Amino acid sequence: MTVGLLLITHENFGDLSLQIIKTILGVCPLETKSLSVPFDANPDTIYTEAKRYVEMLNHGEGVLILTDLYGATPSNIAHRLVKNGKVAIVTGLNLSMLMRVLNYPNLSLEELIDKASHGGTEGVVVTTRKTD
């Protein structure tokens, strides 16, 4: 069994990110769902759908939820799911984070938390700097 992966993001950010990474990798090695949160969405309705996704994705190893912005509606919905089983959340979704998680599909939930966090931060690289 492997960890399930759920992206909860504003609008289609998660869908597009997942599509890009699937194109690069050619496959999606983890069972993954993406949930888009429209700006005018009812959070309770989205929560109900997110809860259903967590139940579908959790086969005993837990579910890693990636959200795009800490403190925003997608992140707040995700945090309501923590009490419903083995769920972990990492915010600040970027392509490097998603790529890192999907490159290590056999890791435990705790290990994937570290991969997501490191992938996200290590993917931010200043490639030019003004010099005097």
Buried (B, 14 or more C-beta within 10 A) or exposed (E): EBBBBBBBBBBBBBBBBBEEBBEEEEEBBBBBBBBBBEEEBEBEEBBEBBBEBBEEBBEEBBBBBBBBBBEBBBBBBBBBBEEEBBBBBBBBBBBBBBBBBBEBBEBEBEEBBBBBBEBBEEBEEEEEEEEE
